[in-house]
């Protein structure tokens, strides 16, 4: 049985529109399915856990929403069981679908899921950090990601994008990706720089003027920016994007041009990509941390690690 978890308000109601199209196709084809419809934050994670517990281990769990919705789903699943998942994109950025080569149109994605004879084994990532609570205490955050996770500027952009009214306006105009550019442009001139120590697969090195560090399971982030052009969820590795330029204008030019020329940012000093299994970063000031665009808190130390082959993905991909 296919189990669909729908975020009806994704991209200003596009999730609901897509679900109605999907439902009609399922009925037409006499496909057995069950639907879970979210109403509030946290529902997708809870419903994913319920769907996995109530079904067979091979029952596909399909997210209809954006990258954040898919993140919520995988964080409700027991990844040790290698659950079967699928994605029908209905978000602003849809970086997962773009990065792995899944169809961008909802009905094409559904056809790929229904016609997939054998799922693809793919990686995910895990982020571990300690954040301070408002009451003075602290707590460990451990969260999986499927697109990317980062600390610093990119997380700061995500935090602002998720609260700005501009996102809803641009989504209604089908220009949601411009939200990332607008907020990103604003924050280029105000983001905090940090110094500290970066440890990659056991080897440490100092960093200064860090703008952000992101760990990628797939290529894109922030609505189509190829920060990790060689990233692949099939290789058992994460691709780090380390950005620590001393001059802000270098940072701006590098990533503005990388949108149209993947990898252009690595031509600049103090900006580089490197593959690894695990990376840890300790900083002299706390910075925001995100997983798949959802900010989990602010911290001064974070670890990213790969979870190789922990998911089985249904769909027709051009990348594998």
N, C-alpha and C positions, 0 to 999 in steps of 0.2 A: 504493500500500500504506500502511495506517495503521501507525504505529510507536508502541507504547505503552511508556512508561518508568514503572515502578511502584515506589513506595516502600511496601513491604509493612508496615512498622512505623509508618507515620504514624498519629497518633491512637490509639496503643496497639493496633495491629493492624488498624485499620479499613481501611487501604489494601489489605491482602490480601483481606479480605472483599469489598470493592468490586470488586477485580480479578476475583474468581471470578464475580461477577454479570455483569460486563462481558464476560468471556470466553465465558460461556454465551450471551449475546445475540449476540455476533459469530459464534459457531458456528451459531446458529440462523438467522441472516441470510446465512450463507455469505460473510462479509466477509473479505477477505484482510488479514492483519495479522502483525506481528512484535512480540514482547514482550521487553523488557529488565527484569530484576528486580534492584534494588539490594541490596547486602549491607553496604556500609560508606559512610562519609562520602566524598563526592567521586565516587561512582559515577554519580550522575545527570548531572553535568557531562560526565564522560568518555563516558558512553553516548549523550548527546545529540549530541556531536561525531561519534561513530561512526555514529549513525543518519543524520545529515545527510550524512556523507561516502559512505555506502554506498547511499543511495537517490537517487531523482529529486528535483529541486529542489522539486517540488510535493507530495512525500510528506508528509502531516501527521505531526507529532511531538506526541504527546499525553501530558501529565503526569497521573499519578494520585497525589495526595498533597496537601500543604498549600501555602501560599504560598511557604514556603522551598524546597519541591521544585520549584515552577515557576521560582523564581529560579535554582536550580542548573541547570535545563534551559536557560534562555535564555542563561546564561553559558557554556554549551558550544557554542552555535550561532554561526555567522558571520552576524551581523545584516545585513551588507552584501548578503546574498543574499535578504533579506526572507523568512525561512523561514515555513512554515505551522505554526501551533501550535494546541493545544487544551488544555482544562483540565477534569478530572473531580475535583471537590473531595473531599478526604479528610483535611482538617486540622482544627486546633482553631479557628482564626479564620476562614479562607476569605474574607479581605477582598477578594481580587481578584474572585471570583465575585459577591460582594455589590455591589462598587463598580461593576462594569461591567454588571450586570443579567443574568448568566448563571444558569441554574437551579441551585438549591442542592442538589437531590437528584441523586445520581450517575447514575441511569438516564435521568433527564430531560436531564442534561447530555450523555450519550452520544447520545441521540436527536437532540439539537440539532446535535451534531458531524456525525453521519452524514447528517442531512437538510439540512445547510448547502450550498447550491448555489454560493455565492461567499463567500470569506472577507472579513472586515472588516479594513481597514488600520488598525493602531493604533500608538501611540507606546510607547516605553520611555524610561527615564532612565539616566543614567550618573553614577556617583560616583567622584571621584578624590581620593585623600588619601595622605599619607605617614605611615606608622606606625613606631614604634620597635621594634626587635627586642630580644630578651632579651640578645643578645651585644653590645649597644651600637650596632649599625648601624641602618640604616633602609631601608625599601623602599616603593615606590609601589604603592598598591592602586588598581586601575581595575576597577570592577565595575558591571554593568548591573542595573537594577531595573525591576520592572513594576508594583508597588503603590506603594511609597514608600521613601525613604531619609532618615535623620535623624541628628542629632548632639545629644547631651545626654541629657535625662531619658528620652525615648522609647527611645533605644538602651540606656540603663541598664536599663529595664524588660525589654526583649528579652533582654538578657544574663542577667538573673536568672531570667526565665521558662524559658530554655533549659536551666538547670541544676537548677531546683528539682524535688524529688520530688513536690510538690503537683500539677504538671502531669499526671503519669501517673495520679495518683489521680482527679483531676477528669475526665480524658479517659475513664476507664473508666465514670464516672457520666454521661458525655455532657454535662459541665459545663465543658469545657475553656476557654471564654471567661472564666470566673470567675478563672482563673489570672492573666490580665492585670490584672483589677481588684484582686485581693489584693496582688500584687506592686506594682502602681502606687500603691495606697494607702500601703503601707509606705514607698516611696521618695519620696512627696510631701514628707516631712518631713526627708529627708536628702540630696536631690540637690544637686549642686554648681552654683553660679551662676558664670557667666563673663562677661567683658567683651571687647570687640574691635571689629572692623570688618566690616560686611556690605555686599557689593557685589552689586547686582541689575541685570543687563543694563548694566553699565558705570557705574552710579551708586552711590557709596559713602556709607555713613552709619554713625555709631558705634552700638554696642549695649552695654547694661550689664544686669546681672542676668539674662543669658540662661538660661532653663530648658532649652529645646530649640528647634531649628529642623529642620523636616521638609519635604522636597520630595515632592510627591504627583503621581503619574500617575493615580491613582483616588481615590475619596472617603475610604475607611475605612482605619483602622490600629488595631492592638492589639485585634483581635477585635470590630470594629464601631463604633469611635469615629470620627465624621465630622469629622476634623480639617480636611478640605479639601472642604466641601460642594459647591463648584462645579468641582472637578477633573474632567477628562475626558481619556481617552487618545486622543481623536479630534481634538483641537484644536491639536496641535503646540506645547503649552505645558506647563509644570509649575506647580502651585499650591503656593506656600510657606505654611507655617504658622509664624509667628514668635512666640515666647512668651518675654517678658522682664518679667514682673510683679515688683515689689519685694517684695510680700507673698505668702507661700506659700499662705495661705488663699484668696486671690483665684484663684490657679492651680488649687487644688483645686475650688473652687465652679464655676469656669468650665467645666472639662472634665467634671465630674460631670454637670452639667446639659446639656452639649452632646450627651450620649449620647441624650437623648430630644428635644432641640430643636437640630437641626443649625444651626450658625452662632452659637449662643448665646455661645460663647467670645469672639467678636469684639466683643461689647458692652463688654468690659473694656479699660481703658487698657493699652497695651503688649502686647496680643495681637491679631494681625491676619493676614489672608490676602492674598496678592498673587500674580498670575500673572507668569511670566517664562520666558525661554528658558534663562537660565543665572544661577546665584547662587554666590558664593564667600563663605566666612566664615573669618576669622582670629581666633583667641582667645588670651587670656593664659594659659590652662591647657588641657591636653589633656582631651578628653571622648570617650566611646565613640561609635562610628559604626556604624550598621546599614544593610543593604540588604535590604528585604523581611523584616525581623525577624531576620536573621542578622548578628551583630556581626562586623565585619571588623578591628577594632582600636581603639586610642585615638589621637587626633591633635588638633592645635591649629589645623589649617587643612584645609578641605575645599571641593570644588567639585561642584555638582550641575548637570547640563545635560540638556536633552531630546534624544532621538534620534527625530525625527519619522518616523512611518510606516514603522518598521523591521521590523514584524512583521505577519503575516497570521493573523488569529484565526478559527478555525472555531467556530460555535456560534450559538445564537439568543439575542440580547441585547435587553434592554428599553431599553438606553440608546442604541441607534443603529439 
